[in-house]
Amino acid sequence: MKLSLKPLASDIFIGVYVIASLYLRFLFETQIQISAINSIVIGLCFVVILWVLIKLKFLNPNWFGLFKPKKQNK
């Protein structure tokens, strides 16, 4: 049995994750004074983590109902 979140919980998790990652990037830029290139690399790392969680089917985003779900043929 794989551990996975329901679509609404996944959407909330992704929203909080994106806001927190942006906050951390801006915090690092102002307090630690890292360059913009380093900030972009950190941002890409955050996106890769999110992408891996979706590919592993831990997150099942519904994108807050904005897109129609794909029908799967069985």
C-alpha positions, 0 to 999 in steps of 0.5 A: 500500500502506497502512502498518498494524499487526497487531491484536496490535501495535495493542493493545499500541501502544494500551495503551502510548499510554494509559499514557504519556498518563496519566503525562504528564497527571499529571506536568503536573498536579503539576510544572507545576501546570496546572488540571484543565480544561487536563488534560482538554483535553490528554487529549481531544487524546490521544484524538483522535490515537488516534481518527484513527489508528484511522480511518486504518486504521493501528491495527487494534485487536482489544481483546485478543480481548474482542469478537467481530470483525464479519463484513464482507459483500463 
